[in-house]
Amino acid sequence: GEGGQPLKLMFTAFDVIFLDGQDLTERPFLERRQIVQGLVGPLTGLPLPLPVELSDGELVPVRTDLMRLYNLFRAQGYEGGIAKQPRAPYELGRRSDSWTKLKPAITLDLAITGALHTTSAQGPGATFGSYLVSALSEGPSLQEVGRVAGLGAQDSARLIQSILDDGLLTGRRLERETSSGRKAGVELRPGIVASVRFEGVVRDEKGKLSLRDPKILRVRTGEKDLGELDTVKEIERLFQKQRFA
């Protein structure tokens, strides 16, 4: 925890896809929700070593009710919410049109695919000063969309430790032009996801899209599923939207 405070962990149940040897993924979400509510509901509020809760949810008939709930979750400090079609199955291993992630349009989940060295008290290359972030493209593949300034000391140390522990260094060096000159760095295998806030999208003379003034809000390490990343198509949509705003 921050400032040496202990972490307060909680188990939150959102869905159930397998139970007592039975695959539940083909069942509609409303039925799965009833099952997980029957499993988890009696445990909430009990004095367990690890508190258990059932995720908040509500059946909404119209978009205005959906946005009311979204704004309520945001006001409570959450990043956003997930909207699910009530009768949709659970589609494993791929993006589903039956699920929609609701979050601020200027926040994207991107993979960290490179790290640029900086000069510190320990000398050049002693630590990383900025990171390269990439969105999901066709293939699937990853397309670099920006360079993000470094994190605070604690987050930076945790990120570097994850790079080493998870073996994310590819062994390939890279270089990028920055406002303070050309910086050297290292290429990273995808395995760290950053939630990135930015001011807009720009397109250079070669047609490449990139984020304007991006900043890392938080990072998730040990990520193996790239399907949760935001896509280049989404960034293109944001670029077109700001042009005609």
N, C-alpha and C positions, 0 to 999 in steps of 0.2 A: 504493500500500500504506500501511498504518498506520505512523505515525512515520517516514515517508520511506523505508521499505523497498521494494525493487522488487517488482512483482507477479510471481508464478510462475504462468504460464498452462499449461493442459493441455487437450487435446482428448479428450473422452470420448464414445465411440459407444454409443448405447442401442438404435438401431433403424435400419432402412433402408427407405425407401418408394419410391425411384426409382433405377434403375441402368441405365446404358448405353441410355437411351431407353425403358426398360421400366417400366411402372407396377407396383409390387409391393404396393400397398395391399390388394388382394383376397386375397393369400396369407396363410395362417395365421401367427401370431406365431412359432411354433417354426421354420417354414421361413425366415422373415425373419431370425430370430436366427442360424441356421446360415450364412446368406449374409453377414451383417455380421461374424460371427466369422471367416469365411474371408477377408474383406477386411482387417479390423483386426488380427486375431490376430498375423500375421507382423510387424506394425509395432511392436508393444508391446516395450518394452525397448531399441529401437534408439536411438542417440544423435542424435535428430532435433532441429532448432531448436525445434520445439514438440512436447513429448512427447505420445504417443498411448496411450490405454488403452481397453480394453473394459470396460463397466460390469459389476459383479458381478451374478450372477443364479443362481438355483437353482430347479429344478422341485420343487414341493412338493405332496404328495397331500392333506394335511390342514391344517386351520387352525392347529393347535398348532405345526407346523413353520413356517408362515408367520409366526406371532407370534414364534417364536424368532429368525428372521432379522431381523424388524423391530427387536426389542430389541438385536440385535447391531449393526445399522446405527446405531441411536440411541446406543449406547455408544461408537461410533467417531466421534461428533460430527456425523453427518448429521441433516437435518431429519426424515427418514422414508424411505419407499420407495414404489414403485409395484408393485401386483400386477396381472398381466395374464393373461387367459384364454389358454391355450396355442394354441387353434385359432381365435382371433378375428382378423378382418381389422383393418387400420388404418383407423379411421373419421375422415376428415378434416373439420375445421371444426365439430365438435360434440362434446358430452360423450358418452361411451360407457359403457354398463353393463359392458363387457368389461374396463375398467380401473378400478382403485380406488386412490386415493391414501391411503397410510397415514401418519398423522402424529398428534401429540398432539391430543386432542379440544379442548384449550383454545387451539389456534393456528389461525387462519384467514388465507387470502389474500384481501385486500380491495383495492378501488380507492380511491385518494386522490382525492376529488372536490371538496375545498375546503380553503382555508388561512385561518386566522384570524391577524390582525395582533397583535403584542405591542408593548409599550413597551420600548425599549432605549436605550442611551447615545446613539444617533443620533436618538432621538425616536420618537413614535408611528408605527406602520406601517413602520418601517425594516426589519423582518424578520417572519417568521412564528413564532408561539409554539405553535400546535397545528394539527392537520390533521383534516379530516372524512373518515371512511372509509365506504364503501358496499359492500353485498353484491349479488350478482346476483339479480334478481327476474324475474317473468314478463314476457314481451314479445319479446326480453329487455329489461330496463331495470335501473337501479341504484336501490337503496334505502339511504338513509343509516342507519347503525347505530351510530355512535359518534363521539366526538371524542377524539383521541389527542394526548398531550403531545408536544412537539417532540423533535428528535433532537440528537445531539452536534454540535459546530461543523462538523466535516468533512462528516458526512452531510447536515446541513442545507444547507450550501453547495452540495453536489452536487445535492441535490433542487431547490433554487431555480434552479440553472443549467439543470437538465433542463426545468423548467417554462417557462423563457424560450426555450431552444433548440428545444424541441418545439412551441412555440406552444400551450400548454395553457390559457392564460388565456382565458375566454369573454368577458370584458368586463363580466360581471354581478357586482355586489357582493352580499354576504349578511351576515347578523348572526345570532349565536347567544348564548343566555344561558349564562354560565359562573359558577363559584363566586366569581369576582372581578368580576362585573358583565357587562353586555352587550358583546360583542366584535364588531367589524366584520371582514370578510374578503373573499375573492374566490372565485368559483366556478371549478373546474378541469374541463377535459375529461379523461376517463379516459385514462391513458397511463402511470401510475405505480402499481405494485402493492406493497402493504405486507403483510408477514407480521406479524400482530398476535396478541400473547398477551394473555389477559384472565382475570379471576377468575370470571366467570359471566355470565348473561344476565338482564336485568330487563325488566319490562313496565310502562309507565306507565299512568296512568288512562285514556288514550285508546287503549290496546291496542298502542302502538308498542313494538317490541323494541329494546333497545340493549345494548351490551357494558358490563360493569362493570369499571372500572379497566383499560382497554386500554393496551397499550404496544407500540410498534413495535420488532420485532426486527431487521428488515432491509427494504430496499426494492429493487425492480427497476424501472428506468426504460426507456422506449421500448417498453412493452407495448401491443400492438395487439389481441391476442386476449383478449376478456373471458371466453371459455369456460372459462378456468382458474380464474376467481374462485370462491370459495365462495358458496353461495346463502343466501337468506333462509330457505328451507325447512330448511337445515342448522342455522341459528341457532334456528329454532323447535323442531327436534328436541332440541337441547341444552337449551333452556329447559324442555321437557316432561320431559326426563330428570332434570334437577336437582330438579324439583318432587317427583318420586317416589323420589329417591335416599334 
